[in-house]
Amino acid sequence: MASFVTAAEFSNETDARIAAGMLCDNGIEAYVMSSNMTTLYGAGSTWAPVSILVSSDKLEEARRLLLNHEDI
């Protein structure tokens, strides 16, 4: 059984959700994980980046798609 791993990190949730949507459109299940630190304290990406999680067996394909679409 594959675990979920970080495919990319973003400085804001909007960019992360757009990139995750592109992955989903290409058949890769993706989840956006943000920290409450960002919203509560305005910490931003320095302290609390927003991550996209994908299945470990789809990590390589996800990163390739993100690079091709210039998301990372």
N, C-alpha and C positions, 0 to 999 in steps of 0.2 A: 504494500500500500504506500503510495507516494505521500510525502508530507508537503506542506506549503512553505515556500521560501520567498524571500524578497527578490523581485526581478528588477526593481528600480525604486529610486527615492526622488521625491519632488519637494519643492519649497512651498507649494500650496495645494490644497485639496482639489481645486478646479482643474489644474493641469493633470493631476493624478487620475481624476475621474474620466477625463477625456481620453487619456492613454489607456486606461483600463477598458473603456468602451471599445476602443479600436481592437484590443486583444480579444474581447468577447465576440466582436464581429468576425474575427478570424478563427473562432472556435476554441479559444483558450479561456478557461474560467479564471477570472481575476477578481481580487478583492482589494479595496482601498482601506488601509489602516492608518488612521490619523491619531495623534495623541491629544488628549485634553489640554496639554500644556500649550499647544498652539492657540487654541481658542480662549483659554482662561487667562493666559498671561501674555499673549502675543509673542510667544517665544520664536516663532518662525522656524525656518529650516535648520538653523544652527543648532538648536537644542532639540527640536522635535520634527524631523522630516516626515513627510507623508509617504508611506510605502505602498507599493503594489505587490500583492502576494499572488503567486501562481503555484500550481502543482510542480514539484521538483522534476517530474518527468517531462514537463513542458517548458522548463526554464530556458533552455538554449533557444528554442523557437520563439519564445516571448521576447527575449533580449534581441534576437535578430530582427523581429518585427518592429520593436521600439527604436532600434538604430536606423532601420530603413525609413521609418516615418519621422525621423529626427526628433523623437520624444526624449531620448537620452543621448 
